[in-house]
Amino acid sequence: MRIEKIFGQVLRKHRAINKLSQEKLSQECGLDRSYISLLERGLRQPSLTTILLLSKTLNTSAADFIHDVEELLHENIEN
């Protein structure tokens, strides 16, 4: 699985944990809702600035967020 798709899965998971819609997340971090959708579908790659904004809004560290991406990536490589 492509890393963009994996990032999208992790973003969707964290958004669900925080009980935020794409609209609410976009409002809270200042990004367009359609961009959030593109990220979750793996159609765009986020910049470092975007990762930092998202992780702060989702009450996690950027390191933990990326760690979740790495874990899922390694799981997919092994399977």
Secondary structure in CASP SS format (residue, H / E / C, confidence):
PFRMAT SS
TARGET T0000
AUTHOR 0000-0000-0000
METHOD secondary structure of the structure
MODEL  1
M C 1.00
R C 1.00
I H 1.00
E H 1.00
K H 1.00
I H 1.00
F H 1.00
G H 1.00
Q H 1.00
V H 1.00
L H 1.00
R H 1.00
K H 1.00
H H 1.00
R H 1.00
A H 1.00
I H 1.00
N C 1.00
K C 1.00
L C 1.00
S C 1.00
Q H 1.00
E H 1.00
K H 1.00
L H 1.00
S H 1.00
Q H 1.00
E H 1.00
C H 1.00
G C 1.00
L C 1.00
D C 1.00
R H 1.00
S H 1.00
Y H 1.00
I H 1.00
S H 1.00
L H 1.00
L H 1.00
E H 1.00
R C 1.00
G C 1.00
L C 1.00
R C 1.00
Q C 1.00
P C 1.00
S C 1.00
L H 1.00
T H 1.00
T H 1.00
I H 1.00
L H 1.00
L H 1.00
L H 1.00
S H 1.00
K H 1.00
T H 1.00
L C 1.00
N C 1.00
T C 1.00
S C 1.00
A H 1.00
A H 1.00
D H 1.00
F H 1.00
I H 1.00
H H 1.00
D H 1.00
V H 1.00
E H 1.00
E H 1.00
L H 1.00
L H 1.00
H H 1.00
E H 1.00
N H 1.00
I H 1.00
E H 1.00
N C 1.00
END
